Amino acid sequence: MTEARKILVVEDDDVTRELMRMTLERQGYGVTTAENGVRGS
């Protein structure tokens, strides 16, 4: 069994962040999102 690929999306624009999340999830990534660098660290 292979480990799921994971990615962190840090984007301050809500719509862009959600579009990136949906696109990456369709490509098989596990996605975590944050609205700024402080939240993403």
PDB file of N, CA, C and O in Angstrom:
ATOM      1  N   MET A   1       0.845  -1.178   0.000  1.00  0.00           N
ATOM      2  CA  MET A   1       0.000   0.000   0.000  1.00  0.00           C
ATOM      3  C   MET A   1       0.896   1.248   0.000  1.00  0.00           C
ATOM      4  O   MET A   1       1.863   1.316   0.758  1.00  0.00           O
ATOM      5  N   THR A   2       0.572   2.236  -0.852  1.00  0.00           N
ATOM      6  CA  THR A   2       1.355   3.466  -0.899  1.00  0.00           C
ATOM      7  C   THR A   2       0.733   4.516   0.005  1.00  0.00           C
ATOM      8  O   THR A   2      -0.481   4.545   0.209  1.00  0.00           O
ATOM      9  N   GLU A   3       1.586   5.375   0.541  1.00  0.00           N
ATOM     10  CA  GLU A   3       1.120   6.446   1.403  1.00  0.00           C
ATOM     11  C   GLU A   3       0.486   7.545   0.553  1.00  0.00           C
ATOM     12  O   GLU A   3       0.976   7.853  -0.533  1.00  0.00           O
ATOM     13  N   ALA A   4      -0.603   8.136   1.047  1.00  0.00           N
ATOM     14  CA  ALA A   4      -1.284   9.212   0.326  1.00  0.00           C
ATOM     15  C   ALA A   4      -0.373  10.422   0.207  1.00  0.00           C
ATOM     16  O   ALA A   4       0.350  10.759   1.145  1.00  0.00           O
ATOM     17  N   ARG A   5      -0.408  11.064  -0.933  1.00  0.00           N
ATOM     18  CA  ARG A   5       0.350  12.295  -1.135  1.00  0.00           C
ATOM     19  C   ARG A   5      -0.397  13.429  -0.437  1.00  0.00           C
ATOM     20  O   ARG A   5      -1.621  13.528  -0.527  1.00  0.00           O
ATOM     21  N   LYS A   6       0.341  14.269   0.247  1.00  0.00           N
ATOM     22  CA  LYS A   6      -0.269  15.355   1.009  1.00  0.00           C
ATOM     23  C   LYS A   6       0.330  16.682   0.573  1.00  0.00           C
ATOM     24  O   LYS A   6       1.506  16.761   0.217  1.00  0.00           O
ATOM     25  N   ILE A   7      -0.495  17.728   0.607  1.00  0.00           N
ATOM     26  CA  ILE A   7      -0.033  19.050   0.225  1.00  0.00           C
ATOM     27  C   ILE A   7      -0.719  20.098   1.095  1.00  0.00           C
ATOM     28  O   ILE A   7      -1.878  19.942   1.481  1.00  0.00           O
ATOM     29  N   LEU A   8       0.009  21.160   1.392  1.00  0.00           N
ATOM     30  CA  LEU A   8      -0.530  22.293   2.143  1.00  0.00           C
ATOM     31  C   LEU A   8      -0.709  23.454   1.186  1.00  0.00           C
ATOM     32  O   LEU A   8       0.243  23.869   0.525  1.00  0.00           O
ATOM     33  N   VAL A   9      -1.918  23.980   1.105  1.00  0.00           N
ATOM     34  CA  VAL A   9      -2.226  25.141   0.277  1.00  0.00           C
ATOM     35  C   VAL A   9      -2.390  26.337   1.208  1.00  0.00           C
ATOM     36  O   VAL A   9      -3.258  26.337   2.081  1.00  0.00           O
ATOM     37  N   VAL A  10      -1.555  27.355   1.017  1.00  0.00           N
ATOM     38  CA  VAL A  10      -1.661  28.594   1.787  1.00  0.00           C
ATOM     39  C   VAL A  10      -2.036  29.695   0.803  1.00  0.00           C
ATOM     40  O   VAL A  10      -1.253  30.040  -0.082  1.00  0.00           O
ATOM     41  N   GLU A  11      -3.227  30.240   0.962  1.00  0.00           N
ATOM     42  CA  GLU A  11      -3.750  31.250   0.036  1.00  0.00           C
ATOM     43  C   GLU A  11      -4.740  32.116   0.790  1.00  0.00           C
ATOM     44  O   GLU A  11      -5.621  31.599   1.477  1.00  0.00           O
ATOM     45  N   ASP A  12      -4.603  33.445   0.669  1.00  0.00           N
ATOM     46  CA  ASP A  12      -5.482  34.331   1.423  1.00  0.00           C
ATOM     47  C   ASP A  12      -6.849  34.544   0.770  1.00  0.00           C
ATOM     48  O   ASP A  12      -7.787  34.968   1.445  1.00  0.00           O
ATOM     49  N   ASP A  13      -6.981  34.264  -0.511  1.00  0.00           N
ATOM     50  CA  ASP A  13      -8.261  34.416  -1.181  1.00  0.00           C
ATOM     51  C   ASP A  13      -9.083  33.130  -1.027  1.00  0.00           C
ATOM     52  O   ASP A  13      -8.649  32.053  -1.437  1.00  0.00           O
ATOM     53  N   ASP A  14     -10.266  33.257  -0.436  1.00  0.00           N
ATOM     54  CA  ASP A  14     -11.103  32.086  -0.141  1.00  0.00           C
ATOM     55  C   ASP A  14     -11.469  31.284  -1.385  1.00  0.00           C
ATOM     56  O   ASP A  14     -11.397  30.055  -1.375  1.00  0.00           O
ATOM     57  N   VAL A  15     -11.859  31.971  -2.453  1.00  0.00           N
ATOM     58  CA  VAL A  15     -12.294  31.278  -3.666  1.00  0.00           C
ATOM     59  C   VAL A  15     -11.124  30.541  -4.306  1.00  0.00           C
ATOM     60  O   VAL A  15     -11.265  29.383  -4.697  1.00  0.00           O
ATOM     61  N   THR A  16      -9.986  31.191  -4.416  1.00  0.00           N
ATOM     62  CA  THR A  16      -8.808  30.561  -5.004  1.00  0.00           C
ATOM     63  C   THR A  16      -8.363  29.365  -4.178  1.00  0.00           C
ATOM     64  O   THR A  16      -8.023  28.317  -4.726  1.00  0.00           O
ATOM     65  N   ARG A  17      -8.367  29.522  -2.857  1.00  0.00           N
ATOM     66  CA  ARG A  17      -7.969  28.429  -1.964  1.00  0.00           C
ATOM     67  C   ARG A  17      -8.882  27.218  -2.145  1.00  0.00           C
ATOM     68  O   ARG A  17      -8.403  26.085  -2.188  1.00  0.00           O
ATOM     69  N   GLU A  18     -10.185  27.445  -2.249  1.00  0.00           N
ATOM     70  CA  GLU A  18     -11.133  26.347  -2.417  1.00  0.00           C
ATOM     71  C   GLU A  18     -10.974  25.682  -3.782  1.00  0.00           C
ATOM     72  O   GLU A  18     -11.041  24.456  -3.879  1.00  0.00           O
ATOM     73  N   LEU A  19     -10.767  26.459  -4.824  1.00  0.00           N
ATOM     74  CA  LEU A  19     -10.551  25.886  -6.160  1.00  0.00           C
ATOM     75  C   LEU A  19      -9.286  25.034  -6.194  1.00  0.00           C
ATOM     76  O   LEU A  19      -9.269  23.956  -6.789  1.00  0.00           O
ATOM     77  N   MET A  20      -8.235  25.521  -5.556  1.00  0.00           N
ATOM     78  CA  MET A  20      -6.992  24.751  -5.501  1.00  0.00           C
ATOM     79  C   MET A  20      -7.207  23.454  -4.733  1.00  0.00           C
ATOM     80  O   MET A  20      -6.721  22.401  -5.147  1.00  0.00           O
ATOM     81  N   ARG A  21      -7.930  23.518  -3.620  1.00  0.00           N
ATOM     82  CA  ARG A  21      -8.205  22.328  -2.821  1.00  0.00           C
ATOM     83  C   ARG A  21      -8.960  21.285  -3.638  1.00  0.00           C
ATOM     84  O   ARG A  21      -8.586  20.112  -3.658  1.00  0.00           O
ATOM     85  N   MET A  22     -10.021  21.717  -4.311  1.00  0.00           N
ATOM     86  CA  MET A  22     -10.833  20.783  -5.092  1.00  0.00           C
ATOM     87  C   MET A  22     -10.028  20.165  -6.236  1.00  0.00           C
ATOM     88  O   MET A  22     -10.117  18.963  -6.482  1.00  0.00           O
ATOM     89  N   THR A  23      -9.249  20.980  -6.927  1.00  0.00           N
ATOM     90  CA  THR A  23      -8.439  20.487  -8.040  1.00  0.00           C
ATOM     91  C   THR A  23      -7.423  19.459  -7.570  1.00  0.00           C
ATOM     92  O   THR A  23      -7.272  18.404  -8.187  1.00  0.00           O
ATOM     93  N   LEU A  24      -6.731  19.760  -6.485  1.00  0.00           N
ATOM     94  CA  LEU A  24      -5.706  18.848  -5.975  1.00  0.00           C
ATOM     95  C   LEU A  24      -6.314  17.557  -5.429  1.00  0.00           C
ATOM     96  O   LEU A  24      -5.743  16.481  -5.610  1.00  0.00           O
ATOM     97  N   GLU A  25      -7.452  17.654  -4.772  1.00  0.00           N
ATOM     98  CA  GLU A  25      -8.106  16.441  -4.260  1.00  0.00           C
ATOM     99  C   GLU A  25      -8.518  15.522  -5.406  1.00  0.00           C
ATOM    100  O   GLU A  25      -8.412  14.302  -5.288  1.00  0.00           O
ATOM    101  N   ARG A  26      -8.987  16.094  -6.512  1.00  0.00           N
ATOM    102  CA  ARG A  26      -9.340  15.282  -7.682  1.00  0.00           C
ATOM    103  C   ARG A  26      -8.131  14.566  -8.257  1.00  0.00           C
ATOM    104  O   ARG A  26      -8.265  13.521  -8.894  1.00  0.00           O
ATOM    105  N   GLN A  27      -6.956  15.126  -8.033  1.00  0.00           N
ATOM    106  CA  GLN A  27      -5.726  14.521  -8.525  1.00  0.00           C
ATOM    107  C   GLN A  27      -5.139  13.532  -7.525  1.00  0.00           C
ATOM    108  O   GLN A  27      -4.070  12.967  -7.761  1.00  0.00           O
ATOM    109  N   GLY A  28      -5.832  13.320  -6.410  1.00  0.00           N
ATOM    110  CA  GLY A  28      -5.420  12.297  -5.466  1.00  0.00           C
ATOM    111  C   GLY A  28      -4.635  12.780  -4.262  1.00  0.00           C
ATOM    112  O   GLY A  28      -4.128  11.965  -3.492  1.00  0.00           O
ATOM    113  N   TYR A  29      -4.523  14.081  -4.085  1.00  0.00           N
ATOM    114  CA  TYR A  29      -3.785  14.605  -2.935  1.00  0.00           C
ATOM    115  C   TYR A  29      -4.691  14.715  -1.717  1.00  0.00           C
ATOM    116  O   TYR A  29      -5.892  14.959  -1.840  1.00  0.00           O
ATOM    117  N   GLY A  30      -4.104  14.532  -0.548  1.00  0.00           N
ATOM    118  CA  GLY A  30      -4.751  14.901   0.698  1.00  0.00           C
ATOM    119  C   GLY A  30      -4.389  16.362   0.912  1.00  0.00           C
ATOM    120  O   GLY A  30      -3.206  16.698   0.954  1.00  0.00           O
ATOM    121  N   VAL A  31      -5.370  17.233   1.047  1.00  0.00           N
ATOM    122  CA  VAL A  31      -5.117  18.676   1.072  1.00  0.00           C
ATOM    123  C   VAL A  31      -5.479  19.264   2.428  1.00  0.00           C
ATOM    124  O   VAL A  31      -6.554  19.017   2.974  1.00  0.00           O
ATOM    125  N   THR A  32      -4.550  20.046   2.948  1.00  0.00           N
ATOM    126  CA  THR A  32      -4.797  20.880   4.117  1.00  0.00           C
ATOM    127  C   THR A  32      -4.689  22.317   3.638  1.00  0.00           C
ATOM    128  O   THR A  32      -3.812  22.637   2.835  1.00  0.00           O
ATOM    129  N   THR A  33      -5.566  23.184   4.119  1.00  0.00           N
ATOM    130  CA  THR A  33      -5.534  24.575   3.682  1.00  0.00           C
ATOM    131  C   THR A  33      -5.311  25.516   4.866  1.00  0.00           C
ATOM    132  O   THR A  33      -5.616  25.203   6.017  1.00  0.00           O
ATOM    133  N   ALA A  34      -4.768  26.674   4.527  1.00  0.00           N
ATOM    134  CA  ALA A  34      -4.578  27.741   5.515  1.00  0.00           C
ATOM    135  C   ALA A  34      -4.747  29.069   4.799  1.00  0.00           C
ATOM    136  O   ALA A  34      -4.411  29.197   3.622  1.00  0.00           O
ATOM    137  N   GLU A  35      -5.268  30.055   5.515  1.00  0.00           N
ATOM    138  CA  GLU A  35      -5.520  31.352   4.894  1.00  0.00           C
ATOM    139  C   GLU A  35      -4.329  32.315   4.955  1.00  0.00           C
ATOM    140  O   GLU A  35      -4.355  33.376   4.332  1.00  0.00           O
ATOM    141  N   ASN A  36      -3.291  31.946   5.703  1.00  0.00           N
ATOM    142  CA  ASN A  36      -2.087  32.796   5.723  1.00  0.00           C
ATOM    143  C   ASN A  36      -0.895  31.982   6.236  1.00  0.00           C
ATOM    144  O   ASN A  36      -1.054  30.851   6.697  1.00  0.00           O
ATOM    145  N   GLY A  37       0.277  32.564   6.152  1.00  0.00           N
ATOM    146  CA  GLY A  37       1.481  31.866   6.526  1.00  0.00           C
ATOM    147  C   GLY A  37       1.555  31.489   8.001  1.00  0.00           C
ATOM    148  O   GLY A  37       2.124  30.457   8.356  1.00  0.00           O
ATOM    149  N   VAL A  38       0.985  32.321   8.848  1.00  0.00           N
ATOM    150  CA  VAL A  38       0.991  32.011  10.286  1.00  0.00           C
ATOM    151  C   VAL A  38       0.174  30.757  10.541  1.00  0.00           C
ATOM    152  O   VAL A  38       0.608  29.879  11.287  1.00  0.00           O
ATOM    153  N   ARG A  39      -0.982  30.661   9.944  1.00  0.00           N
ATOM    154  CA  ARG A  39      -1.843  29.479  10.107  1.00  0.00           C
ATOM    155  C   ARG A  39      -1.234  28.251   9.439  1.00  0.00           C
ATOM    156  O   ARG A  39      -1.470  27.123   9.873  1.00  0.00           O
ATOM    157  N   GLY A  40      -0.462  28.467   8.397  1.00  0.00           N
ATOM    158  CA  GLY A  40       0.107  27.354   7.652  1.00  0.00           C
ATOM    159  C   GLY A  40       1.348  26.745   8.271  1.00  0.00           C
ATOM    160  O   GLY A  40       1.785  25.668   7.864  1.00  0.00           O
ATOM    161  N   SER A  41       1.919  27.428   9.253  1.00  0.00           N
ATOM    162  CA  SER A  41       3.163  26.908   9.825  1.00  0.00           C
ATOM    163  C   SER A  41       2.930  25.977  10.991  1.00  0.00           C
ATOM    164  O   SER A  41       3.886  25.464  11.572  1.00  0.00           O
TER     165      SER A  41
END
